[in-house]
């Protein structure tokens, strides 16, 4: 998704948490709206991790807490998940979600920065970070090392993030040009070391001594006819995917982008009777050395 939980709200950027409340509320709304796209992939990723029943874990960059609830489901009624985020506004949403789900005793939330986790060494059995650690425009290795610090020997560290998509079926050249803009390649940036790109995370895990690093790519898709929830999720995704890219496009491409991606356009791409899109998220996991 590129601009997501990722570089703006999930607890790692130096300016996180400094937005005015109405803008933060708007972003939280987009996180809710896009959840139908994300949840199946997150569930599959959590299933692959096979988290031990009754274990205690950390969701670093938890946002509005939706994934913390899924993690808590996975570890069962005797487990516990601590969600951490730098944004007090998002944590308010997270606490409300936990109460509504009847899981306040199994999930707790704490304000904090993923660069300096407010926990002792070996506090958790595992640590999870989706679209945050390794996906923000910051040096990733210290962040992964900080996750590993708070996980006991033999425990798991896992990071998950968006890695590719095809959202504009029939318009591959336009989508390729959008992806080549500065917003399109974020959180990777021109001039960044190639080994700091998210899909090179296996190297980060090896660098800090995590054992048995693994990579998994999970695929999500959407096809017409779209349910109302899926349509809203895709609208939110299209709005978040290429923010500000128009300034780097040719005049012709700007017109085409507006025609296809503006919900008020008669040619809005989600109106296609044969609309189909897919996207991938990649998860990297490793074990803390004993």
DOTORTOR-88152 format. One record per atom (N, C-alpha, C): chain; y, z, x. Coordinates in steps of 0.001 Angstrom, whole numbers. Layout:
<sites>
 kette      c2      c3      c1
     A       Y       Z       X
...
</sites>
This chain:
<sites>
 kette      c2      c3      c1
     A   -1198       0     844
     A       0       0       0
     A    1243       0     875
     A    1072     377    2078
     A    2091     360    3103
     A    3179    1408    2894
     A    3887    1352    1780
     A    4934    2341    1602
     A    4464    3306     534
     A    3826    4388     979
     A    3195    5236      14
     A    3287    6654     411
     A    2194    7208    -192
     A    1950    8562     179
     A    2180    8539    1639
     A    2102    7809    2227
     A    2013    7202    3514
     A    3228    7527    4346
     A    4208    6739    4261
     A    5288    6968    5192
     A    6443    7727    4584
     A    6436    7958    3270
     A    7586    8605    2679
     A    7329   10006    2179
     A    6163   10269    1618
     A    6061   11498     853
     A    4935   12409    1253
     A    4063   11991    2132
     A    2845   12759    2295
     A    2886   13717    3472
     A    4064   14065    3925
     A    4140   15238    4759
     A    4229   15026    6246
     A    4651   13856    6743
     A    4703   13728    8178
     A    6001   13161    8712
     A    6754   12438    7931
     A    7976   11828    8426
     A    9083   12844    8586
     A    9996   12650    9565
     A   11042   13620    9815
     A   12017   13775    8675
     A   12138   12782    7788
     A   13069   12880    6673
     A   12388   13221    5368
     A   11072   13488    5413
     A   10350   13779    4185
     A   10923   15016    3517
     A   10902   15006    2152
     A   11327   16170    1422
     A   12817   16303    1278
     A   13613   15324    1777
     A   15047   15446    1724
     A   15675   14565     648
     A   14866   14005    -224
     A   15388   13167   -1290
     A   15937   14015   -2412
     A   16822   13437   -3206
     A   17292   14109   -4404
     A   16153   14167   -5414
     A   16141   15202   -6236
     A   15030   15422   -7160
     A   14744   14240   -8075
     A   15765   13584   -8681
     A   15434   12475   -9578
     A   14682   11356   -8870
     A   15071   11061   -7622
     A   14382   10000   -6882
     A   12956   10428   -6556
     A   12776   11691   -6194
     A   11442   12176   -5905
     A   10577   12120   -7157
     A   11163   12486   -8302
     A   10413   12419   -9544
     A    9976   10990   -9830
     A   10852   10022   -9549
     A   10514    8622   -9757
     A    9346    8217   -8867
     A    9347    8692   -7622
     A    8253    8341   -6738
     A    6955    9004   -7188
     A    7049   10258   -7616
     A    5858   10933   -8131
     A    5281   10169   -9307
     A    6152    9637  -10155
     A    5685    8853  -11303
     A    4900    7637  -10836
     A    5354    6985   -9775
     A    4635    5823   -9249
     A    3261    6226   -8701
     A    3182    7412   -8110
     A    1882    7873   -7631
     A     910    8055   -8794
     A    1407    8627   -9890
     A     559    8766  -11077
     A     154    7399  -11612
     A    1125    6497  -11706
     A     847    5186  -12289
     A    -177    4408  -11477
     A    -108    4510  -10156
     A   -1008    3721   -9313
     A   -2382    4362   -9141
     A   -2566    5555   -9671
     A   -3827    6267   -9466
     A   -5063    5518   -9973
     A   -4998    4769  -11099
     A   -6207    4037  -11516
     A   -6729    3070  -10458
     A   -5849    2572   -9595
     A   -6299    1711   -8505
     A   -6940    2522   -7379
     A   -6379    3693   -7110
     A   -6796    4470   -5955
     A   -8037    5327   -6212
     A   -8140    5899   -7409
     A   -9173    6907   -7631
     A  -10595    6419   -7355
     A  -11001    5215   -7802
     A  -12389    4801   -7503
     A  -12679    4734   -6013
     A  -11720    4273   -5235
     A  -11920    4197   -3791
     A  -11993    5591   -3188
     A  -11107    6478   -3623
     A  -11120    7844   -3091
     A  -12441    8527   -3419
     A  -12920    8361   -4643
     A  -14208    8959   -5007
     A  -15327    8436   -4110
     A  -15322    7132   -3855
     A  -16367    6550   -3003
     A  -16272    7082   -1578
     A  -15040    7214   -1074
     A  -14856    7726     281
     A  -15348    9169     390
     A  -15008    9990    -604
     A  -15444   11386    -590
     A  -16965   11468    -660
     A  -17566   10604   -1460
     A  -19024   10590   -1558
     A  -19657   10270    -205
     A  -19065    9337     540
     A  -19593    8987    1854
     A  -19543   10171    2816
     A  -18524   11025    2659
     A  -18391   12166    3568
     A  -19453   13228    3327
     A  -19993   13286    2114
     A  -21015   14289    1774
     A  -20562   15694    2175
     A  -19414   16112    1659
     A  -18867   17427    1994
     A  -19826   18518    1529
     A  -20055   19523    2349
     A  -21029   20566    1985
     A  -20577   21354     750
     A  -21467   21585    -192
     A  -21127   22438   -1342
     A  -20687   23824    -860
     A  -19638   24332   -1488
     A  -19133   25650   -1123
     A  -18245   25665     105
     A  -17953   24509     676
     A  -17134   24461    1889
     A  -15654   24574    1560
     A  -14878   24862    2599
     A  -13426   25012    2460
     A  -12753   23919    3275
     A  -11824   23203    2640
     A  -11223   22076    3321
     A   -9726   21979    3127
     A   -9118   21097    3907
     A   -7679   20854    3891
     A   -7412   19423    3468
     A   -6480   19247    2524
     A   -5954   17936    2163
     A   -4540   17870    2719
     A   -4381   17221    3864
     A   -3105   17187    4576
     A   -2273   16003    4087
     A   -1120   16296    3471
     A    -319   15263    2836
     A    -820   15026    1436
     A    -923   16100     659
     A   -1625   16028    -629
     A    -802   15411   -1743
     A     522   15247   -1558
     A    1334   14646   -2608
     A    1249   15418   -3906
     A     947   14712   -5003
     A     887   15349   -6320
     A    -468   15993   -6606
     A   -1343   16039   -5625
     A   -2560   16824   -5724
     A   -3753   16169   -6393
     A   -3664   14900   -6732
     A   -4768   14265   -7450
     A   -6031   14191   -6593
     A   -5865   13913   -5312
     A   -7045   13825   -4449
     A   -7595   15200   -4117
     A   -6731   16207   -4050
     A   -7218   17565   -3828
     A   -8174   17985   -4937
     A   -7890   17557   -6163
     A   -8776   17884   -7281
     A  -10122   17184   -7125
     A  -10117   15936   -6663
     A  -11378   15224   -6450
     A  -12186   15871   -5325
     A  -11499   16306   -4291
     A  -12182   16994   -3192
     A  -12790   18308   -3676
     A  -12045   19014   -4529
     A  -12563   20278   -5070
     A  -13787   20046   -5942
     A  -13782   18964   -6708
     A  -14976   18620   -7481
     A  -16171   18425   -6557
     A  -15924   17771   -5424
     A  -17022   17440   -4510
     A  -17647   18678   -3872
     A  -16851   19711   -3594
     A  -17403   20892   -2923
     A  -17898   21935   -3920
     A  -17672   21701   -5202
     A  -18248   22555   -6223
     A  -17467   23830   -6480
     A  -17933   24622   -7439
     A  -17185   25795   -7886
     A  -17041   26896   -6852
     A  -17879   26891   -5814
     A  -17791   27928   -4793
     A  -17005   27457   -3563
     A  -16520   26227   -3588
     A  -15701   25725   -2494
     A  -14225   25933   -2773
     A  -13400   25543   -1825
     A  -11957   25673   -2008
     A  -11252   24594   -1204
     A  -10176   24049   -1771
     A   -9352   23032   -1105
     A   -7920   23538   -1030
     A   -7333   23441     143
     A   -5922   23747     339
     A   -5175   22436     516
     A   -4227   22177    -362
     A   -3387   20994    -235
     A   -2090   21350     454
     A   -1684   20518    1405
     A    -447   20756    2144
     A     445   19531    2053
     A    1731   19767    1805
     A    2702   18676    1800
     A    4059   19240    2183
     A    4894   18397    2750
     A    6223   18841    3162
     A    7212   18838    2003
     A    6837   18198     904
     A    7736   18060    -245
     A    7464   19128   -1291
     A    8424   20017   -1492
     A    8287   21048   -2519
     A    8213   20427   -3905
     A    8937   19318   -4120
     A    8923   18664   -5427
     A    7527   18148   -5768
     A    6882   17495   -4818
     A    5542   16990   -5076
     A    4543   18125   -5259
     A    4722   19212   -4543
     A    3816   20350   -4692
     A    3934   20986   -6075
     A    5128   20939   -6664
     A    5280   21428   -8040
     A    4397   20624   -8983
     A    4392   19298   -8811
     A    3501   18450   -9610
     A    2042   18803   -9335
     A    1709   19022   -8059
     A     323   19310   -7691
     A    -166   20600   -8354
     A     659   21622   -8346
     A     261   22887   -8960
     A      80   22731  -10462
     A     940   21953  -11082
     A     792   21701  -12521
     A    -500   20959  -12808
     A    -832   19994  -11974
     A   -2081   19245  -12170
     A   -3298   20150  -12039
     A   -3268   21060  -11063
     A   -4388   21976  -10891
     A   -4536   22903  -12096
     A   -3417   23372  -12625
     A   -3492   24244  -13810
     A   -4049   23479  -15009
     A   -3569   22259  -15204
     A   -4042   21467  -16344
     A   -5542   21188  -16239
     A   -6025   21027  -15003
     A   -7444   20743  -14791
     A   -8295   22013  -14789
     A   -7657   23177  -14928
     A   -8394   24430  -14888
     A   -8982   24735  -13524
     A   -8296   24282  -12444
     A   -8848   24433  -11098
     A   -7927   25217  -10177
     A   -7050   26012  -10735
     A   -6094   26748   -9909
     A   -6765   27723   -8951
     A   -7954   28225   -9302
     A   -8647   29148   -8409
     A   -9408   28417   -7305
     A   -9629   27126   -7497
     A  -10394   26357   -6507
     A   -9513   25491   -5620
     A   -8251   25335   -6016
     A   -7307   24518   -5257
     A   -6001   25299   -5131
     A   -5480   25387   -3937
     A   -4181   26011   -3725
     A   -3312   25056   -2906
     A   -2005   25288   -2944
     A   -1087   24377   -2276
     A    -103   25156   -1417
     A     284   24508    -334
     A    1190   25160     610
     A    2153   24128    1176
     A    3394   24525    1300
     A    4389   23634    1898
     A    4275   23704    3416
     A    4294   22555    4064
     A    4177   22539    5513
     A    4173   21130    6064
     A    4245   21031    7371
     A    4374   19769    8091
     A    3071   19467    8820
     A    2553   18252    8664
     A    1292   17909    9325
     A    1416   17891   10844
     A    2638   17828   11350
     A    2806   17864   12806
     A    2542   19256   13370
     A    2753   20275   12551
     A    2564   21671   12965
     A    1904   22401   11801
     A     616   22248   11654
     A     -86   22827   10512
     A       1   24346   10560
     A     363   24986    9453
     A     548   26440    9441
     A    -762   27196    9228
     A   -1768   26836   10031
     A   -3084   27461    9908
     A   -3623   27772   11309
     A   -4466   28798   11375
     A   -5097   29157   12644
     A   -6154   28123   13024
     A   -6553   28156   14272
     A   -7635   27295   14734
     A   -8894   27566   13902
     A   -9659   26493   13649
     A  -10976   26608   13005
     A  -10918   27304   11641
     A   -9849   27075   10895
     A   -9699   27686    9572
     A  -10600   27028    8536
     A  -10811   25698    8650
     A  -11471   24932    7593
     A  -12804   24353    8064
     A  -13637   24014    7079
     A  -14889   23318    7372
     A  -14670   21819    7550
     A  -13599   21309    6983
     A  -13279   19890    7105
     A  -11795   19680    6801
     A  -11271   18552    7247
     A   -9883   18172    6953
     A   -9852   16710    6537
     A   -9051   16444    5531
     A   -8906   15107    4949
     A   -7423   14771    4893
     A   -7090   13527    5177
     A   -5714   13081    5008
     A   -5730   11624    4569
     A   -5188   11366    3383
     A   -5166   10008    2836
     A   -3754    9462    2865
     A   -3591    8319    3499
     A   -2306    7631    3550
     A   -1213    8518    4099
     A   -1556    9287    5120
     A    -572   10169    5747
     A    -815   10203    7247
     A   -1724   11063    7698
     A   -1998   11150    9125
     A   -2547    9811    9622
     A   -1903    9280   10637
     A   -2310    7994   11186
     A   -1679    6813   10491
     A    -996    7056    9386
     A    -440    5953    8620
     A    1073    6021    8499
     A    1659    7061    9023
     A    3114    7167    9041
     A    3638    6577   10352
     A    4921    6234   10419
     A    5467    5628   11649
     A    5709    6673   12724
     A    4654    7359   13117
     A    4724    8380   14149
     A    3524    8225   15061
     A    3600    8832   16233
     A    2478    8808   17163
     A    1272    9450   16477
     A     173    8708   16269
     A    -916    9233   15437
     A   -1827   10228   16122
     A   -2045   10087   17421
     A   -3052   10910   18083
     A   -2739   12406   17987
     A   -1484   12843   18217
     A   -1209   14280   18046
     A   -1481   14776   16633
     A   -1287   13921   15622
     A   -1539   14337   14249
     A   -3031   14519   13995
     A   -3846   13584   14488
     A   -5298   13731   14346
     A   -5778   14947   15126
     A   -5214   15169   16314
     A   -5598   16341   17102
     A   -5254   17630   16365
     A   -4129   17633   15663
     A   -3742   18820   14903
     A   -4703   19062   13747
     A   -5158   17999   13085
     A   -6193   18170   12062
     A   -7450   18777   12669
     A   -7869   18247   13815
     A   -9095   18740   14453
     A   -8954   20199   14873
     A   -7752   20592   15244
     A   -7541   21982   15686
     A   -7902   22993   14600
     A   -7602   22657   13347
     A   -7801   23632   12269
     A   -9187   23528   11641
     A  -10056   22666   12184
     A  -11416   22500   11672
     A  -12398   23162   12640
     A  -13348   23877   12091
     A  -14342   24582   12916
     A  -15210   23579   13676
     A  -15787   23989   14796
     A  -16739   23124   15505
     A  -17876   22688   14585
     A  -18196   21433   14627
     A  -19219   20875   13750
     A  -18678   20376   12429
     A  -17398   20643   12144
     A  -16782   20185   10909
     A  -16265   18755   11024
     A  -15802   18237    9907
     A  -15429   16819    9814
     A  -13921   16645    9682
     A  -13408   15629   10358
     A  -12026   15164   10186
     A  -12096   13744    9640
     A  -11375   13472    8553
     A  -11395   12138    7950
     A   -9985   11708    7565
     A   -9658   10462    7833
     A   -8378    9896    7418
     A   -8652    8579    6684
     A   -7882    8341    5652
     A   -8082    7170    4790
     A   -6741    6521    4552
     A   -6699    5196    4539
     A   -5441    4515    4222
     A   -5709    3078    3814
     A   -4734    2524    3111
     A   -4709    1123    2705
     A   -4806     241    3929
     A   -5605    -819    3874
     A   -5737   -1676    5054
     A   -5561   -3165    4797
     A   -5698   -3647    3555
     A   -5466   -5060    3290
     A   -5407   -5298    1794
     A   -4943   -6487    1404
     A   -4908   -6827     -13
     A   -4685   -8316    -234
     A   -5026   -8761   -1407
     A   -4633  -10062   -1943
     A   -4182   -9789   -3375
     A   -2870   -9747   -3563
     A   -2306   -9356   -4849
     A   -1662  -10508   -5605
     A   -1426  -11631   -4910
     A    -752  -12770   -5526
     A   -1700  -13968   -5523
     A   -2705  -13968   -6379
     A   -3693  -15048   -6373
     A   -3047  -16402   -6628
     A   -3395  -17364   -5780
     A   -2823  -18707   -5901
     A   -1589  -18926   -5059
     A   -1079  -17866   -4432
     A     155  -17973   -3635
     A     -67  -17349   -2256
     A   -1051  -17844   -1507
     A   -1375  -17219    -219
     A    -255  -17350     814
     A     485  -18461     793
     A    1560  -18608    1777
     A    2675  -17617    1517
     A    3064  -17450     261
     A    4099  -16479     -64
     A    3648  -15074     315
     A    2412  -14735     -16
     A    1933  -13390     304
     A    1872  -13183    1812
     A    1477  -14208    2556
     A    1440  -14090    4015
     A    2845  -13875    4575
     A    3834  -14566    4013
     A    5220  -14388    4487
     A    5741  -13004    4140
     A    5391  -12503    2961
     A    5780  -11144    2593
     A    5140  -10131    3539
     A    3879  -10336    3852
     A    3182   -9404    4738
     A    3731   -9439    6159
     A    4411  -10524    6537
     A    4964  -10644    7882
     A    6368  -10061    8005
     A    6955   -9592    6905
     A    8266   -8948    6967
     A    8124   -7532    7517
     A    9244   -6935    7911
     A    9200   -5556    8404
     A    8625   -4595    7370
     A    9044   -4673    6085
     A    8394   -3806    5092
     A    6924   -4143    4900
     A    6586   -5418    5052
     A    5212   -5837    4813
     A    4227   -5345    5844
     A    4665   -5208    7100
     A    3742   -4751    8138
     A    3805   -3242    8340
     A    4787   -2573    7718
     A    4889   -1122    7852
     A    3621    -452    7319
     A    3189     657    7925
     A    3882    1454    8925
     A    3731     954   10353
     A    2948    -103   10578
     A    2989    -753   11877
     A    4371   -1370   12039
     A    4847   -1478   13256
     A    6183   -2015   13491
     A    6164   -2893   14722
     A    7060   -3845   14739
     A    7187   -4692   15929
     A    7518   -3815   17124
     A    6783   -4035   18205
     A    6986   -3224   19391
     A    6040   -2046   19493
     A    5338   -1724   18414
     A    4367    -634   18467
     A    3160   -1046   19297
     A    2612    -101   20032
     A    1417    -391   20822
     A     275    -813   19908
     A    -443   -1866   20232
     A   -1551   -2302   19380
     A   -2583   -1223   19110
     A   -2826    -341   20091
     A   -3854     683   19876
     A   -3379    1811   18970
     A   -2134    1738   18487
     A   -1631    2727   17537
     A   -1615    2192   16116
     A   -2142     988   15911
     A   -2314     456   14561
     A   -3448    1224   13883
     A   -3320    1465   12563
     A   -4282    2314   11861
     A   -5729    1860   12042
     A   -5967     558   12034
     A   -7358     115   12120
     A   -7951     277   13521
     A   -7172     819   14457
     A   -7691    1185   15775
     A   -7992    2684   15858
     A   -8123    3332   14723
     A   -8272    4790   14707
     A   -9548    5288   15378
     A  -10581    4454   15468
     A  -11780    4895   16186
     A  -11426    5317   17616
     A  -10496    4604   18208
     A  -10061    4951   19557
     A   -9346    6287   19610
     A   -8574    6609   18576
     A   -7888    7912   18535
     A   -8910    9044   18504
     A   -9934    8850   17659
     A  -10948    9888   17531
     A  -11663   10100   18862
     A  -11974    9008   19545
     A  -12621    9120   20843
     A  -11697    9789   21856
     A  -10405    9467   21785
     A   -9427    9999   22732
     A   -9331   11521   22666
     A   -9443   12089   21476
     A   -9312   13547   21360
     A  -10665   14255   21367
     A  -11746   13493   21564
     A  -13055   14107   21740
     A  -13832   14371   20468
     A  -13472   13734   19350
     A  -14277   13873   18146
     A  -15588   13115   18330
     A  -16668   13698   17847
     A  -17991   13121   18043
     A  -18354   12164   16906
     A  -19174   11191   17237
     A  -19754   10266   16258
     A  -18712    9651   15322
     A  -17648    9065   15862
     A  -16646    8458   14980
     A  -17226    7283   14194
     A  -16876    7214   12932
     A  -17374    6155   12062
     A  -16227    5530   11296
     A  -16438    4303   10846
     A  -15449    3586   10043
     A  -16132    3001    8817
     A  -15447    3089    7688
     A  -15942    2511    6444
     A  -14766    1822    5747
     A  -15016     634    5229
     A  -14009     -56    4433
     A  -14495    -129    2991
     A  -13626     283    2085
     A  -13958     335     661
     A  -13042    -621     -80
     A  -13593   -1305   -1065
     A  -12867   -2357   -1767
     A  -12614   -1974   -3216
     A  -11381   -2238   -3654
     A  -11033   -2098   -5057
     A  -10615   -3440   -5608
     A  -10658   -3601   -6926
     A  -10283   -4874   -7506
     A   -9732   -4675   -8904
     A   -9070   -5712   -9376
     A   -8554   -5727  -10750
     A   -8648   -7155  -11254
     A   -9013   -7309  -12520
     A   -9097   -8651  -13078
     A   -8663   -8642  -14538
     A   -8155   -9778  -14976
     A   -7772   -9939  -16379
     A   -9024   -9963  -17250
     A   -8922   -9484  -18496
     A   -7727   -8888  -19101
     A   -7500   -7466  -18580
     A   -6246   -7145  -18277
     A   -5910   -5855  -17697
     A   -5679   -4819  -18792
     A   -6248   -3641  -18600
     A   -5923   -2544  -19498
     A   -4467   -2140  -19274
     A   -3902   -1394  -20199
     A   -2514    -959  -20061
     A   -2346     -98  -18814
     A   -3308     793  -18560
     A   -3220    1655  -17387
     A   -3295     844  -16095
     A   -4187    -166  -16063
     A   -4310    -974  -14856
     A   -3076   -1843  -14661
     A   -2522   -2336  -15733
     A   -1313   -3152  -15617
     A    -170   -2320  -15038
     A      -3   -1094  -15526
     A    1049    -230  -15007
     A     801     121  -13544
     A    -472     334  -13195
     A    -813     636  -11806
     A    -448    -525  -10893
     A    -751   -1742  -11323
     A    -428   -2916  -10513
     A    1074   -3150  -10447
     A    1788   -2884  -11530
     A    3248   -2995  -11494
     A    3828   -2041  -10457
     A    3332    -791  -10454
     A    3805     185   -9472
     A    3469    -266   -8058
     A    2278    -809   -7880
     A    1864   -1276   -6559
     A    2750   -2414   -6076
     A    3011   -3389   -6936
     A    3863   -4507   -6532
     A    5268   -4035   -6172
     A    5750   -3011   -6864
     A    7080   -2484   -6561
     A    7102   -1769   -5220
     A    6009   -1076   -4895
     A    5957    -310   -3646
     A    5556   -1149   -2446
     A    4870   -2267   -2681
     A    4227   -2977   -1576
     A    5206   -3644    -619
     A    6238   -4300   -1118
     A    7153   -5058    -242
     A    8609   -4669    -492
     A    8987   -3409    -431
     A   10364   -3019    -739
     A   11344   -3577     289
     A   12341   -4299    -163
     A   13358   -4834     734
     A   12958   -6078    1494
     A   11794   -6651    1181
     A   11334   -7822    1935
     A   12172   -9059    1671
     A   12854   -9091     523
     A   13603  -10302     148
     A   14593  -10730    1223
     A   15174   -9761    1936
     A   16203  -10097    2934
     A   15645  -10912    4093
     A   14327  -10895    4288
     A   13716  -11650    5375
     A   13067  -12950    4913
     A   13182  -13252    3626
     A   12576  -14462    3092
     A   13588  -15589    3010
     A   13090  -16823    2985
     A   13956  -17957    2723
     A   14432  -17891    1272
     A   15463  -18645     970
     A   15978  -18655    -405
     A   14899  -19113   -1384
     A   14124  -20105    -992
     A   13054  -20605   -1856
     A   11996  -19534   -2095
     A   11602  -18813   -1005
     A   10594  -17769   -1155
     A   11129  -16594   -1963
     A   12417  -16288   -1832
     A   12992  -15205   -2634
     A   12908  -15521   -4111
     A   13223  -16761   -4463
     A   13139  -17162   -5869
     A   11703  -17057   -6377
     A   10757  -17512   -5545
     A    9356  -17461   -5946
     A    8878  -16012   -6082
     A    9280  -15173   -5146
     A    8901  -13759   -5187
     A    9438  -13102   -6457
     A   10682  -13345   -6790
     A   11263  -12758   -7995
     A   10568  -13296   -9243
     A   10259  -14578   -9241
     A    9601  -15185  -10400
     A    8240  -14564  -10653
     A    7515  -14269   -9589
     A    6133  -13791   -9720
     A    6016  -12274   -9819
     A    6944  -11537   -9203
     A    6768  -10086   -9078
     A    7748   -9261   -9907
     A    8629   -9919  -10629
     A    9551   -9217  -11513
     A    8904   -9075  -12889
     A    8658   -7847  -13362
     A    7997   -7675  -14672
     A    8749   -8326  -15824
     A   10045   -8564  -15659
     A   10821   -9189  -16725
     A   10780  -10712  -16683
     A   10133  -11262  -15671
     A   10039  -12711  -15554
     A    8970  -13241  -16519
     A    9228  -14387  -17155
     A    8186  -14987  -18015
     A    6961  -15419  -17215
     A    7130  -15549  -15892
     A    6019  -15966  -15030
     A    5447  -14805  -14221
     A    5722  -13581  -14648
     A    5190  -12410  -13954
     A    3691  -12593  -13736
     A    3246  -12384  -12498
     A    1890  -12777  -12125
     A     816  -11992  -12874
     A    1131  -10803  -13330
     A     124  -10031  -14059
     A    -148  -10590  -15442
     A     663  -11549  -15870
     A     438  -12192  -17162
     A    -596  -13311  -17084
     A   -1020  -13669  -15877
     A   -2003  -14738  -15740
     A   -3290  -14389  -16479
     A   -3823  -15292  -17287
     A   -5075  -14995  -17994
     A   -6277  -14927  -17067
     A   -6122  -15473  -15837
     A   -7219  -15418  -14872
     A   -6838  -14574  -13653
     A   -5942  -13602  -13860
     A   -5483  -12779  -12735
     A   -6662  -12031  -12104
     A   -6709  -12063  -10789
     A   -7690  -11297  -10032
     A   -7056  -10890   -8717
     A   -7234   -9647   -8337
     A   -6727   -9153   -7067
     A   -7735   -8194   -6473
     A   -7690   -8049   -5155
     A   -8526   -7051   -4497
     A   -7741   -6435   -3358
     A   -8193   -5276   -2936
     A   -7552   -4584   -1826
     A   -8594   -3713   -1150
     A   -8293   -3315      73
     A   -9219   -2458     809
     A   -8497   -1228    1341
     A   -9248    -154    1433
     A   -8835    1033    2171
     A   -9896    1291    3234
     A   -9470    1791    4378
     A  -10414    2087    5457
     A  -10398    3579    5749
     A  -11575    4125    5967
     A  -11710    5551    6287
     A  -12353    5708    7648
     A  -11772    6580    8442
     A  -12313    6924    9752
     A  -12651    8411    9741
     A  -13817    8750   10253
     A  -14250   10142   10250
     A  -14942   10471   11576
     A  -14871   11724   11951
     A  -15537   12189   13164
     A  -15805   13678   13070
     A  -16606   14172   14000
     A  -17038   15567   14003
     A  -16387   16314   15160
     A  -15877   17503   14869
     A  -15279   18348   15900
     A  -16380   18858   16829
     A  -16160   18706   18118
     A  -17189   19082   19090
     A  -17485   20573   19038
     A  -18745   20915   19220
     A  -19166   22316   19260
     A  -18908   22921   20627
</sites>
